[in-house]
Amino acid sequence: MADKARVGMIGLKGYGNIVRKGLQACDKLELAAVWSRSPESIERSQRELPSKVCDSYEDLLKEDIAGVLIINPNYLHVEYGLLAAEAGKSILVEKPMTNTVAEGKRLIDAFKKNNVLLGVKHLQRFHPHNRKLRELVENGDLGEVLSLESYTSHSSSKGFPPDRWKRDPKLCPAAPLTQLAVHYIDSAMSFLGKPQWVQSHHDNVLKLSENVDCTVTTIGYEKCVATFHAHYVVPSYSRTAVYGTEGVAVWDAEGIKLKREGERQFTAVETEEGDGLTHILDAYGDSLLNGTPFETDGDEGLIVVACAEAAIKSSAEDGRKVQLSEVLS
């Protein structure tokens, strides 16, 4: 049996450069083929991780590969995903899986019809720090969990060029929500249970484009309520806190820290080194090699897409509480 699963990759520039570093570090995937319309992106990819360069996406799908990493913008996921399914190739697609629930269902149906894996790259769920939060919750270290608060931001939208796809709400609806918050909406689902309802408020504070730059979303999970702040016009910062009757756990730039009932200060919690990217790539490789169930498959990814669609609907309707069943039906 092969030690590594052979995969192709599209979406070589931007975040694709980071994914390529993850491929260099992971143990279970081999980058066998790439395709891009950008000569500069191909040149850099070949310099960093040599592989076969294909003349078209269709040619890439004809290669002896088990799957394709689709690191392109969300609005292209359906087009490239359906072609991969028809070719009998698995995909690991960048989050969110699609822009809409209807699109997500099309992808899921196509991959189930062709009996190949549809994986969604929700890497925060695989991050050792998220795994530790999940362990603390499931082991009862926090007592009864009452709420979760997540904050994530960066100010990249201040420098977006005029043609940047994230400026267009049709291509990238509610950009901070669908590009940032979805990471944590999914990772919270791994230990709070399935979302039930969504309320959200969106604003375009700096009006740098037609898209919103500030979103605040509250989601009712099976275990508790969680709030997700996501901003594209605030300096880069990330923090997740889980509040329970016996303790508070916080994940920030310093790692995981825990404050138990009766303690006056937070204490650092020892956590495995690593990042979510390497872990999710190896998990995908394991699924391709051994048939191991993949944690963030299309069905899981669809729930996150539904949360985003419900949040957009809620904001458009003055913060109405939207049941997830409304957008999933």
C-alpha positions in Angstrom: 0.0 0.0 0.0 1.3 3.5 -0.9 2.6 5.6 2.0 1.2 8.8 0.5 -2.0 9.6 -1.5 -1.3 11.4 -4.8 -3.3 14.6 -5.2 -3.6 17.5 -7.6 -4.0 21.1 -6.7 -5.6 24.2 -8.2 -5.5 27.7 -6.6 -1.8 28.0 -6.3 -1.4 31.7 -5.4 -2.5 33.6 -2.2 -3.5 31.1 0.4 -2.4 28.3 -2.0 1.2 29.3 -1.0 0.4 28.4 2.6 -1.3 25.1 1.6 1.8 24.2 -0.3 3.9 24.6 2.9 1.4 22.3 4.6 1.9 19.7 1.9 5.6 19.9 2.5 5.1 19.2 6.2 2.4 16.6 6.1 3.0 12.8 6.0 0.2 11.4 3.9 -0.2 13.5 0.8 2.0 13.9 -2.3 1.5 16.8 -4.6 1.6 15.0 -8.0 0.0 17.6 -10.4 -1.0 21.3 -10.6 -2.8 23.6 -12.9 -3.1 27.4 -13.0 -3.7 30.2 -15.5 -0.9 32.2 -13.8 2.7 31.5 -15.0 4.1 33.2 -11.9 2.1 30.9 -9.6 3.2 27.8 -11.5 6.8 29.0 -11.4 6.7 29.5 -7.6 4.9 26.2 -7.1 7.5 24.3 -9.1 10.3 26.0 -7.2 8.8 25.1 -3.8 7.3 21.7 -4.5 7.9 20.3 -8.0 5.1 18.4 -9.6 3.6 17.8 -13.1 2.2 21.0 -14.6 -1.0 20.3 -16.6 -2.3 22.4 -19.5 -5.9 22.4 -18.2 -8.0 21.4 -15.3 -9.5 18.6 -17.4 -6.0 17.3 -18.0 -5.2 17.4 -14.3 -8.3 15.3 -13.6 -7.0 12.6 -16.1 -3.8 12.2 -14.0 -3.2 9.2 -11.7 -4.4 11.1 -8.6 -6.8 10.2 -5.8 -8.0 13.7 -5.1 -7.8 17.4 -5.8 -7.1 20.3 -3.4 -9.4 23.1 -4.6 -8.0 26.3 -3.0 -9.9 28.7 -5.3 -12.4 31.3 -4.2 -15.8 30.0 -3.0 -17.7 31.0 -6.1 -15.6 28.6 -8.2 -16.1 25.6 -5.9 -19.2 24.3 -7.6 -17.7 24.4 -11.1 -14.5 22.7 -10.3 -16.1 20.4 -7.8 -18.6 19.0 -10.2 -16.0 18.3 -12.8 -13.9 16.4 -10.2 -16.9 14.3 -9.2 -17.7 13.4 -12.8 -14.0 12.3 -13.2 -14.3 10.1 -10.1 -11.8 12.2 -8.1 -12.2 13.2 -4.5 -11.8 16.8 -3.4 -10.7 18.7 -0.4 -12.3 22.1 -1.0 -11.5 25.4 0.7 -14.1 26.6 3.2 -16.8 27.5 2.9 -17.9 24.6 0.7 -20.2 26.9 -1.4 -21.9 30.2 -1.2 -25.4 28.8 -0.8 -27.1 25.7 0.5 -28.5 24.9 -3.0 -25.0 24.8 -4.4 -23.8 22.7 -1.5 -26.5 20.1 -2.1 -25.5 19.9 -5.8 -22.0 19.1 -4.8 -22.9 16.6 -2.2 -25.3 14.8 -4.6 -22.7 14.6 -7.3 -20.0 13.1 -5.0 -22.4 10.6 -3.5 -23.6 9.6 -6.9 -20.0 8.9 -8.0 -19.0 7.3 -4.6 -16.1 9.6 -3.9 -15.2 11.7 -0.9 -16.1 15.3 -0.7 -14.0 16.9 2.1 -14.2 20.5 3.3 -11.0 22.2 4.6 -12.3 23.4 7.9 -8.9 23.3 9.4 -9.6 25.1 12.7 -11.5 22.0 13.8 -8.3 20.0 13.4 -6.1 22.5 15.3 -4.6 20.9 18.5 -5.9 23.9 20.5 -9.5 23.3 19.3 -9.0 19.6 20.1 -8.0 20.6 23.6 -11.0 22.9 24.0 -13.2 20.0 22.9 -11.4 17.7 25.4 -12.0 20.1 28.3 -15.7 20.4 27.4 -16.3 16.7 27.0 -14.3 15.7 30.1 -16.4 18.1 32.2 -13.5 20.3 33.3 -15.7 23.4 32.7 -18.8 21.9 34.3 -22.0 22.7 32.4 -21.1 24.8 29.4 -23.2 28.0 29.3 -21.8 29.9 26.3 -19.0 30.4 23.8 -17.6 33.6 22.4 -15.4 33.8 19.4 -13.7 36.9 17.9 -11.6 37.0 14.8 -10.4 39.9 12.6 -7.9 41.4 10.3 -7.8 44.6 8.3 -6.8 43.2 4.9 -9.9 44.7 3.2 -8.3 48.1 3.7 -5.8 47.2 1.0 -8.0 45.1 -1.4 -7.4 46.1 -5.0 -10.6 47.3 -6.9 -11.1 43.9 -8.6 -10.6 41.8 -5.5 -13.3 39.1 -5.5 -14.0 39.5 -1.8 -15.2 43.1 -2.5 -18.2 41.6 -4.4 -21.1 40.4 -2.2 -22.3 38.2 -5.0 -19.0 36.3 -5.2 -18.2 36.5 -1.5 -21.4 37.1 0.5 -20.9 38.7 3.9 -17.1 38.4 3.6 -16.0 38.5 7.2 -18.6 35.8 8.1 -17.9 33.5 5.2 -14.1 33.9 5.2 -13.3 34.2 8.9 -16.2 33.3 11.2 -17.0 30.0 9.5 -13.8 28.6 10.8 -15.1 28.9 14.4 -18.7 28.1 13.6 -17.5 24.7 12.4 -15.0 24.1 15.2 -17.6 24.9 17.9 -19.9 22.4 16.2 -17.4 19.7 17.0 -18.1 20.0 20.7 -21.4 22.0 21.1 -23.5 19.8 18.8 -25.5 20.9 15.8 -26.7 24.5 15.3 -30.4 25.0 15.6 -31.0 28.8 14.9 -29.1 31.9 13.9 -29.4 35.6 14.5 -27.0 38.1 12.9 -26.1 41.8 12.3 -24.0 42.9 9.5 -22.6 46.4 8.7 -20.4 48.2 6.2 -18.6 50.5 8.5 -15.8 51.9 6.3 -17.7 51.5 3.0 -14.6 50.4 1.1 -16.7 48.3 -1.2 -20.3 47.1 -1.6 -19.6 44.2 0.8 -20.0 44.3 4.6 -16.9 44.5 6.7 -18.4 43.7 10.2 -20.6 40.7 11.2 -21.8 39.6 14.6 -23.6 36.3 14.7 -25.3 34.4 17.5 -26.0 30.7 17.0 -28.0 28.4 19.2 -26.2 25.0 19.3 -27.6 21.9 21.0 -25.5 22.5 24.1 -25.5 26.3 24.4 -25.5 29.6 22.6 -22.4 30.9 20.9 -21.5 34.4 19.5 -19.1 35.0 16.6 -17.6 38.4 15.9 -15.8 38.7 12.5 -14.4 42.0 11.2 -12.4 42.8 8.1 -11.4 46.3 9.2 -9.8 45.7 12.6 -6.1 44.7 13.2 -5.5 41.0 13.2 -6.7 39.3 16.4 -8.3 36.0 17.4 -9.7 34.7 20.6 -12.2 32.0 21.6 -13.6 31.6 25.1 -15.8 28.9 26.5 -17.7 29.6 29.8 -18.9 26.9 32.1 -20.2 26.6 35.7 -16.8 25.2 36.9 -14.4 27.0 34.7 -13.4 29.3 31.8 -11.2 28.2 28.9 -9.6 30.7 26.6 -7.8 30.1 23.3 -5.7 33.0 22.0 -2.3 33.8 20.6 -0.7 32.4 23.8 -2.4 29.0 23.5 -5.0 27.5 25.8 -5.4 28.7 29.4 -7.9 27.6 32.0 -9.4 29.2 35.1 -11.2 26.8 37.4 -13.7 27.6 40.1 -11.9 28.9 43.2 -8.7 29.9 41.3 -7.7 33.5 41.0 -5.7 33.3 37.8 -5.6 31.5 34.5 -3.2 28.6 34.1 -1.6 27.5 30.8 -2.8 24.2 29.5 -0.3 21.9 27.8 -1.3 21.3 24.2 0.2 19.4 21.3 2.3 21.4 18.9 1.2 21.9 15.3 -1.4 23.6 13.3 -4.7 22.7 11.8 -3.5 22.7 8.2 -1.0 19.9 8.6 -3.5 17.9 10.6 -6.4 18.2 8.2 -4.1 17.4 5.2 -2.9 14.2 6.9 -6.5 13.3 7.9 -7.6 13.7 4.2 -4.6 11.6 3.1 -5.6 8.9 5.6 -9.1 8.9 4.2 -7.9 8.5 0.7 -5.4 5.7 1.6 -7.4 3.8 4.1 -11.1 4.8 3.8 -11.1 6.4 7.2 -14.2 8.6 7.6 -13.3 12.3 7.1 -14.6 14.5 9.9 -15.5 17.6 7.9 -17.2 16.0 4.9 -19.8 17.5 2.6 -22.7 17.0 5.1 -20.8 18.8 7.8 -19.8 21.5 5.4 -23.4 22.1 4.4 -24.4 22.9 8.0 -21.8 25.7 8.1 -23.0 27.0 4.7 -26.6 26.9 6.1 -25.4 28.9 9.2 -23.9 31.6 6.9 -27.0 31.7 4.7 -29.3 31.9 7.8 -27.1 34.7 9.2 -27.4 36.7 5.9 -31.1 36.2 5.9 -31.3 37.3 9.6 -29.4 40.5 9.0 -31.5 41.4 6.0 -34.6 40.9 8.2 -33.5 43.1 11.1 -32.0 40.4 13.2 -34.8 37.9 13.0 -34.1 34.5 14.6 -33.8 32.1 11.6 -34.2 28.4 12.2 -31.6 26.4 10.4 -34.4 24.2 9.0 -35.7 27.2 7.0 -32.6 27.3 4.8 -31.9 23.6 4.8 -35.4 22.6 3.5 
